[in-house]
């Protein structure tokens, strides 16, 4: 299966840092920006999460909801409530 910009992603339900989400219900009528990183708590992870948090108002103004994906076994709840604290670019 391949997806392209503008395609509707398959629906799924998962645990997240904001609780359980169902993709289609959570997204509502917004665009969703999926991004991933190789492993939690690496330089790439912390800068991506931090920068995404810094741009929250910009995403919101464009009706976009960012959704970070990781295959790591660590819990991302460690980043809550403020991933910007971990961002080296701040």
N, C-alpha and C positions, 0 to 999 in steps of 0.2 A: 504494500500500500504506500502510495506517495501522496503527500499533501503539498499544496502550493498556496502562495499568498492569496487570501480571499476564500479559500476552501473552508468548509465547516469541519472542524476536528471531531473525531469520534467522542462521544460522551463517556465520562468516567467519574467515579466517586473516589476520593482519597482523603486521608488525613493531611492537615496543613498546619501552619503556625497560627491560623485563625480558626482552627477547628475543621471538622469534616466539610468538604465542599463537593458539590456535584457540578462539573464543569459548565454545562449548559445553563443551569439555574444561576450559578454564581456569575457567569458572564453576562447574563440578561441580554441587552441589546448593544453591548460594548464589543469593541475589538479586543482580542487577547494577544498580548505579546509574550510568547513562550521564550524563555532563555534557559540555558543549562550551563553547568560548569563541571569540571572533571571530578572534583572531590570537595567536600565541605572543609572549611577552615584552612584553605590554601590561599595564597595571594590572589589568585584569579577569583575564587569564590568571594572573598571579603570585599574586593574592589567592585565586582559586579553587583553584589547585594547592596553595598553602600551607595554606589552611584545610582542604581535604580531607585532607592529610597529618596535620594536627593532630588530626583526628577519626578517625584510623585505628582506634583502639581501640573507639570507639563503633560504627563500621561493623562491625568484626569481631564485637563482642558481639551484633549483630543479624543475623549471617550475611549481610552485604552486602559485595560487592566493588565499589569505585568504579572506573570506567573513563573517563578523560578523553579526549575526542575533539577533534581540531583539523584544519582544512583547510590550515593554514599549511605552508609548505615548509621551515621551520626544524626542526631535530632537537630533540625534547624531552629528549634524553639530557643536555642541559646542566643540567637540574634534578636529576639524580641526583648523589649519593645522598640529598640532603635538600632537598626543595622547601620545607620550613618556613623555611629561611634566607631565602627570597625573599618571605615573607609579611609585609606591612606591619602586619598585625593582631597579630603575635606580640609 
